[in-house]
């Protein structure tokens, strides 16, 4: 039986956000591990969670569902989530399906967006 494709998940936490860097393939063999890690991070209650998929070479439909669930869980718990992706393996299906995901091409763009969203949420409260 062949081994599943490698998936590397790296966490970098700061006072402002937690960055989950994903490298490898997000498919049926790896999406469970990815989802579990996202759940762990959301449980810790960061101010914001950035999911960096720039190192992701494949994104299955199950991974797109996991991203949608992560964003929904973030909203439910008050954690802003931004997704960074510049590879067509991620961007193309998100755009083609018209998925409502906070997708950004570069990390600085995601950080800017999170700053704006965070500011707006404190003003509205």
Number of C-alpha atoms within 10 A of each C-alpha: 3 4 6 11 12 12 19 16 16 12 13 10 13 10 8 13 19 21 22 22 18 20 18 18 23 27 19 14 14 19 22 15 15 20 17 12 16 22 15 11 18 22 13 9 15 21 17 25 25 22 24 25 26 21 17 21 15 16 23 17 14 16 21 19 14 19 22 16 15 21 22 16 18 22 12 10 13 15 21 25 28 24 22 24 20 17 16 15 17 22 17 13 15 17 13 8 8 9 14 10 17 17 22 18 16 14 18 11 14 21 18 11 17 22 15 11 13 15 11 11 12 8 8 6 5
